[in-house]
Amino acid sequence: MRTPEILRRLVHDDRGANLIEYGLIATLLALVVVPTLILLGPAVAALFAGVIGAF
């Protein structure tokens, strides 16, 4: 098999495209969700502490 033929097959092969897209989506979600939880964590904990303290 010659190198140009191998390269042509690799360029036109899209079998792993869905897996890569799902990986990118998961990465994007992690980049948004984790910092949001870190920032909102203390506020949510204080809210629950206030609710528990009301009882």
Residue pairs with C-beta under 8 A, 6 or more apart in sequence:
none
